[in-house]
Amino acid sequence: QVQLVESGGGLVQPGGSLRLSCAASGFMITTYAMSWYRQAPGLERELVATITSVGFITNYADSMKGRFTISRDNAKNAVYLQMNSLKPEDTAVYYCNARRYLSNYWGQGTQVTVSS
């Protein structure tokens, strides 16, 4: 059974950091582009960051550049999102995504709340 399970979310103060993890099972992420998305209440889901399967090329939404870092460990079948300098507007449910051709898998999401 294909699964993506996110973890690492929680409550953090503005300016703080969190590291999200996404563990894949039922398939190997080696040939998949891996991404993090987020969705805040009342808003559409938006792309946060992507890391390719070849060359580990990364791409970020403009508002996350310089603050967030996506990485992957194919040996552990996992992808990560290091989030620094967090802002209240980063509050959202963060989702892990694996995509390859017609295959498109999603995790259940992990809540990140940035508040003092």
CYANA upper distance limits for C-alpha pairs under 8 A (distance plus 0.5 A):
  1 GLN  CA     25 SER  CA      7.82
  1 GLN  CA     26 GLY  CA      5.48
  2 VAL  CA     24 ALA  CA      8.05
  2 VAL  CA     25 SER  CA      6.22
  2 VAL  CA     26 GLY  CA      4.75
  2 VAL  CA     27 PHE  CA      6.68
  2 VAL  CA    105 TYR  CA      8.37
  3 GLN  CA     23 ALA  CA      8.49
  3 GLN  CA     24 ALA  CA      6.18
  3 GLN  CA     25 SER  CA      5.66
  3 GLN  CA     26 GLY  CA      6.79
  3 GLN  CA    105 TYR  CA      8.24
  3 GLN  CA    106 TRP  CA      8.28
  3 GLN  CA    107 GLY  CA      7.32
  4 LEU  CA     22 CYS  CA      6.75
  4 LEU  CA     23 ALA  CA      6.13
  4 LEU  CA     24 ALA  CA      5.09
  4 LEU  CA     25 SER  CA      7.06
  4 LEU  CA     96 CYS  CA      7.34
  4 LEU  CA     97 ASN  CA      8.21
  4 LEU  CA    105 TYR  CA      7.92
  4 LEU  CA    106 TRP  CA      6.79
  4 LEU  CA    107 GLY  CA      5.00
  4 LEU  CA    108 GLN  CA      7.97
  5 VAL  CA     22 CYS  CA      5.84
  5 VAL  CA     23 ALA  CA      5.70
  5 VAL  CA     24 ALA  CA      7.03
  5 VAL  CA     96 CYS  CA      8.26
  5 VAL  CA    107 GLY  CA      5.95
  5 VAL  CA    108 GLN  CA      7.22
  5 VAL  CA    109 GLY  CA      8.11
  6 GLU  CA     20 LEU  CA      7.45
  6 GLU  CA     21 SER  CA      6.02
  6 GLU  CA     22 CYS  CA      4.82
  6 GLU  CA     23 ALA  CA      7.00
  6 GLU  CA     95 TYR  CA      7.63
  6 GLU  CA     96 CYS  CA      7.15
  6 GLU  CA    107 GLY  CA      6.96
  6 GLU  CA    108 GLN  CA      7.60
  6 GLU  CA    109 GLY  CA      6.44
  6 GLU  CA    110 THR  CA      6.40
  7 SER  CA     20 LEU  CA      6.24
  7 SER  CA     21 SER  CA      5.74
  7 SER  CA     22 CYS  CA      6.94
  7 SER  CA    110 THR  CA      6.60
  8 GLY  CA     18 LEU  CA      7.51
  8 GLY  CA     19 ARG  CA      6.43
  8 GLY  CA     20 LEU  CA      5.04
  8 GLY  CA     21 SER  CA      6.61
  8 GLY  CA    110 THR  CA      7.83
  9 GLY  CA     18 LEU  CA      7.58
  9 GLY  CA     19 ARG  CA      8.11
  9 GLY  CA     20 LEU  CA      6.74
  9 GLY  CA    110 THR  CA      5.89
  9 GLY  CA    111 GLN  CA      5.79
  9 GLY  CA    112 VAL  CA      5.41
  9 GLY  CA    113 THR  CA      8.40
 10 GLY  CA    110 THR  CA      8.46
 10 GLY  CA    111 GLN  CA      6.61
 10 GLY  CA    112 VAL  CA      5.51
 10 GLY  CA    113 THR  CA      6.56
 11 LEU  CA    112 VAL  CA      6.68
 11 LEU  CA    113 THR  CA      5.24
 11 LEU  CA    114 VAL  CA      6.41
 11 LEU  CA    115 SER  CA      7.58
 12 VAL  CA     16 GLY  CA      6.52
 12 VAL  CA     17 SER  CA      7.70
 12 VAL  CA     18 LEU  CA      8.13
 12 VAL  CA    112 VAL  CA      8.31
 12 VAL  CA    113 THR  CA      6.79
 12 VAL  CA    114 VAL  CA      5.50
 12 VAL  CA    115 SER  CA      6.78
 12 VAL  CA    116 SER  CA      8.14
 13 GLN  CA     86 LEU  CA      8.15
 13 GLN  CA    114 VAL  CA      5.93
 13 GLN  CA    115 SER  CA      5.54
 13 GLN  CA    116 SER  CA      5.50
 14 PRO  CA     85 SER  CA      7.50
 14 PRO  CA     86 LEU  CA      5.89
 14 PRO  CA     87 LYS  CA      5.58
 14 PRO  CA     88 PRO  CA      6.83
 14 PRO  CA    114 VAL  CA      6.25
 14 PRO  CA    115 SER  CA      6.49
 14 PRO  CA    116 SER  CA      6.99
 15 GLY  CA     84 ASN  CA      7.53
 15 GLY  CA     85 SER  CA      4.66
 15 GLY  CA     86 LEU  CA      5.34
 15 GLY  CA     87 LYS  CA      6.87
 16 GLY  CA     84 ASN  CA      6.65
 16 GLY  CA     85 SER  CA      5.99
 16 GLY  CA     86 LEU  CA      5.98
 17 SER  CA     82 GLN  CA      7.99
 17 SER  CA     83 MET  CA      5.90
 17 SER  CA     84 ASN  CA      4.91
 17 SER  CA     85 SER  CA      6.74
 17 SER  CA     86 LEU  CA      6.69
 18 LEU  CA     82 GLN  CA      6.66
 18 LEU  CA     83 MET  CA      5.74
 18 LEU  CA     84 ASN  CA      7.25
 19 ARG  CA     80 TYR  CA      7.43
 19 ARG  CA     81 LEU  CA      6.09
 19 ARG  CA     82 GLN  CA      4.93
 19 ARG  CA     83 MET  CA      6.48
 20 LEU  CA     80 TYR  CA      6.02
 20 LEU  CA     81 LEU  CA      5.47
 20 LEU  CA     82 GLN  CA      6.90
 20 LEU  CA     83 MET  CA      8.40
 21 SER  CA     78 ALA  CA      7.54
 21 SER  CA     79 VAL  CA      6.48
 21 SER  CA     80 TYR  CA      5.05
 21 SER  CA     81 LEU  CA      7.04
 22 CYS  CA     78 ALA  CA      5.96
 22 CYS  CA     79 VAL  CA      5.70
 22 CYS  CA     80 TYR  CA      6.65
 22 CYS  CA     96 CYS  CA      6.80
 23 ALA  CA     76 LYS  CA      8.50
 23 ALA  CA     77 ASN  CA      6.82
 23 ALA  CA     78 ALA  CA      5.14
 23 ALA  CA     79 VAL  CA      7.34
 24 ALA  CA     28 MET  CA      7.77
 24 ALA  CA     29 ILE  CA      7.65
 24 ALA  CA     77 ASN  CA      6.19
 24 ALA  CA     78 ALA  CA      6.44
 25 SER  CA     77 ASN  CA      8.07
 28 MET  CA     74 ASN  CA      8.24
 28 MET  CA     77 ASN  CA      6.75
 29 ILE  CA     33 ALA  CA      8.26
 29 ILE  CA     34 MET  CA      8.18
 29 ILE  CA     74 ASN  CA      6.92
 29 ILE  CA     77 ASN  CA      6.39
 29 ILE  CA     78 ALA  CA      8.04
 29 ILE  CA     98 ALA  CA      7.79
 30 THR  CA     53 SER  CA      6.68
 30 THR  CA     74 ASN  CA      6.16
 30 THR  CA     77 ASN  CA      8.12
 31 THR  CA     53 SER  CA      5.78
 31 THR  CA     54 VAL  CA      8.18
 31 THR  CA    100 ARG  CA      7.62
 32 TYR  CA     52 THR  CA      7.67
 32 TYR  CA     53 SER  CA      5.95
 32 TYR  CA     98 ALA  CA      6.34
 32 TYR  CA     99 ARG  CA      5.88
 32 TYR  CA    100 ARG  CA      5.60
 33 ALA  CA     50 THR  CA      7.49
 33 ALA  CA     51 ILE  CA      6.42
 33 ALA  CA     52 THR  CA      5.02
 33 ALA  CA     53 SER  CA      5.63
 33 ALA  CA     98 ALA  CA      6.35
 33 ALA  CA     99 ARG  CA      5.79
 33 ALA  CA    100 ARG  CA      6.92
 34 MET  CA     50 THR  CA      6.22
 34 MET  CA     51 ILE  CA      5.94
 34 MET  CA     52 THR  CA      6.98
 34 MET  CA     53 SER  CA      8.03
 34 MET  CA     79 VAL  CA      7.68
 34 MET  CA     96 CYS  CA      7.93
 34 MET  CA     97 ASN  CA      6.22
 34 MET  CA     98 ALA  CA      5.24
 34 MET  CA     99 ARG  CA      6.99
 35 SER  CA     47 LEU  CA      8.03
 35 SER  CA     48 VAL  CA      7.86
 35 SER  CA     49 ALA  CA      6.03
 35 SER  CA     50 THR  CA      4.67
 35 SER  CA     51 ILE  CA      6.79
 35 SER  CA     96 CYS  CA      6.42
 35 SER  CA     97 ASN  CA      5.54
 35 SER  CA     98 ALA  CA      7.00
 36 TRP  CA     47 LEU  CA      6.89
 36 TRP  CA     48 VAL  CA      5.87
 36 TRP  CA     49 ALA  CA      5.88
 36 TRP  CA     50 THR  CA      7.03
 36 TRP  CA     81 LEU  CA      8.05
 36 TRP  CA     94 TYR  CA      7.25
 36 TRP  CA     95 TYR  CA      6.08
 36 TRP  CA     96 CYS  CA      5.25
 36 TRP  CA     97 ASN  CA      6.57
 37 TYR  CA     45 ARG  CA      7.03
 37 TYR  CA     46 GLU  CA      5.93
 37 TYR  CA     47 LEU  CA      4.89
 37 TYR  CA     48 VAL  CA      5.43
 37 TYR  CA     49 ALA  CA      7.56
 37 TYR  CA     94 TYR  CA      6.20
 37 TYR  CA     95 TYR  CA      5.56
 37 TYR  CA     96 CYS  CA      6.94
 37 TYR  CA     97 ASN  CA      7.88
 38 ARG  CA     45 ARG  CA      5.98
 38 ARG  CA     46 GLU  CA      5.97
 38 ARG  CA     47 LEU  CA      7.06
 38 ARG  CA     48 VAL  CA      7.08
 38 ARG  CA     92 ALA  CA      6.39
 38 ARG  CA     93 VAL  CA      5.92
 38 ARG  CA     94 TYR  CA      4.75
 38 ARG  CA     95 TYR  CA      6.30
 39 GLN  CA     43 LEU  CA      6.81
 39 GLN  CA     44 GLU  CA      6.48
 39 GLN  CA     45 ARG  CA      4.80
 39 GLN  CA     46 GLU  CA      6.78
 39 GLN  CA     92 ALA  CA      5.74
 39 GLN  CA     93 VAL  CA      5.82
 39 GLN  CA     94 TYR  CA      7.10
 40 ALA  CA     44 GLU  CA      7.81
 40 ALA  CA     45 ARG  CA      7.87
 40 ALA  CA     91 THR  CA      7.02
 40 ALA  CA     92 ALA  CA      4.74
 40 ALA  CA     93 VAL  CA      6.86
 41 PRO  CA     92 ALA  CA      7.63
 47 LEU  CA     60 TYR  CA      8.41
 47 LEU  CA     61 ALA  CA      7.13
 48 VAL  CA     60 TYR  CA      6.39
 48 VAL  CA     61 ALA  CA      5.89
 48 VAL  CA     64 MET  CA      7.43
 49 ALA  CA     58 THR  CA      7.58
 49 ALA  CA     59 ASN  CA      6.00
 49 ALA  CA     60 TYR  CA      4.86
 49 ALA  CA     61 ALA  CA      6.79
 49 ALA  CA     69 THR  CA      8.45
 49 ALA  CA     70 ILE  CA      7.00
 50 THR  CA     57 ILE  CA      8.45
 50 THR  CA     58 THR  CA      6.02
 50 THR  CA     59 ASN  CA      5.72
 50 THR  CA     60 TYR  CA      7.12
 50 THR  CA     70 ILE  CA      7.56
 51 ILE  CA     56 PHE  CA      5.98
 51 ILE  CA     57 ILE  CA      5.85
 51 ILE  CA     58 THR  CA      4.91
 51 ILE  CA     59 ASN  CA      7.09
 51 ILE  CA     70 ILE  CA      7.26
 51 ILE  CA     71 SER  CA      7.44
 51 ILE  CA     72 ARG  CA      8.11
 52 THR  CA     56 PHE  CA      5.35
 52 THR  CA     57 ILE  CA      5.69
 52 THR  CA     58 THR  CA      7.10
 53 SER  CA     57 ILE  CA      8.35
 56 PHE  CA     72 ARG  CA      8.49
 58 THR  CA     70 ILE  CA      7.63
 60 TYR  CA     64 MET  CA      6.72
 60 TYR  CA     65 LYS  CA      6.28
 61 ALA  CA     65 LYS  CA      6.98
 64 MET  CA     68 PHE  CA      5.99
 67 ARG  CA     83 MET  CA      6.57
 67 ARG  CA     84 ASN  CA      5.61
 67 ARG  CA     85 SER  CA      6.64
 67 ARG  CA     86 LEU  CA      8.27
 68 PHE  CA     81 LEU  CA      7.23
 68 PHE  CA     82 GLN  CA      6.00
 68 PHE  CA     83 MET  CA      5.01
 68 PHE  CA     84 ASN  CA      6.60
 69 THR  CA     81 LEU  CA      6.13
 69 THR  CA     82 GLN  CA      5.52
 69 THR  CA     83 MET  CA      7.11
 70 ILE  CA     79 VAL  CA      7.86
 70 ILE  CA     80 TYR  CA      6.15
 70 ILE  CA     81 LEU  CA      5.07
 70 ILE  CA     82 GLN  CA      6.90
 71 SER  CA     79 VAL  CA      6.26
 71 SER  CA     80 TYR  CA      5.73
 71 SER  CA     81 LEU  CA      7.05
 72 ARG  CA     77 ASN  CA      8.34
 72 ARG  CA     78 ALA  CA      6.37
 72 ARG  CA     79 VAL  CA      4.65
 72 ARG  CA     80 TYR  CA      6.54
 73 ASP  CA     77 ASN  CA      6.49
 73 ASP  CA     78 ALA  CA      5.89
 73 ASP  CA     79 VAL  CA      6.65
 74 ASN  CA     78 ALA  CA      6.79
 86 LEU  CA     90 ASP  CA      6.96
 86 LEU  CA    114 VAL  CA      7.26
 87 LYS  CA     91 THR  CA      8.08
 87 LYS  CA    114 VAL  CA      6.61
 88 PRO  CA    113 THR  CA      7.85
 88 PRO  CA    114 VAL  CA      5.19
 88 PRO  CA    115 SER  CA      6.33
 89 GLU  CA    114 VAL  CA      8.03
 90 ASP  CA    112 VAL  CA      8.07
 90 ASP  CA    113 THR  CA      7.95
 90 ASP  CA    114 VAL  CA      7.16
 91 THR  CA    111 GLN  CA      8.27
 91 THR  CA    112 VAL  CA      5.89
 91 THR  CA    113 THR  CA      5.07
 91 THR  CA    114 VAL  CA      5.93
 92 ALA  CA    111 GLN  CA      6.55
 92 ALA  CA    112 VAL  CA      6.02
 92 ALA  CA    113 THR  CA      7.12
 93 VAL  CA    109 GLY  CA      6.28
 93 VAL  CA    110 THR  CA      5.86
 93 VAL  CA    111 GLN  CA      4.84
 93 VAL  CA    112 VAL  CA      6.49
 94 TYR  CA    109 GLY  CA      5.71
 94 TYR  CA    110 THR  CA      5.77
 94 TYR  CA    111 GLN  CA      6.73
 94 TYR  CA    112 VAL  CA      7.51
 95 TYR  CA    106 TRP  CA      7.38
 95 TYR  CA    107 GLY  CA      6.29
 95 TYR  CA    108 GLN  CA      7.12
 95 TYR  CA    109 GLY  CA      4.89
 95 TYR  CA    110 THR  CA      7.15
 96 CYS  CA    106 TRP  CA      6.33
 96 CYS  CA    107 GLY  CA      5.80
 96 CYS  CA    108 GLN  CA      8.49
 96 CYS  CA    109 GLY  CA      7.45
 97 ASN  CA    104 ASN  CA      7.61
 97 ASN  CA    105 TYR  CA      6.09
 97 ASN  CA    106 TRP  CA      5.22
 97 ASN  CA    107 GLY  CA      7.11
 98 ALA  CA    103 SER  CA      8.28
 98 ALA  CA    104 ASN  CA      6.21
 98 ALA  CA    105 TYR  CA      5.60
 98 ALA  CA    106 TRP  CA      7.18
 99 ARG  CA    103 SER  CA      6.11
 99 ARG  CA    104 ASN  CA      5.00
 99 ARG  CA    105 TYR  CA      6.97
100 ARG  CA    104 ASN  CA      7.08
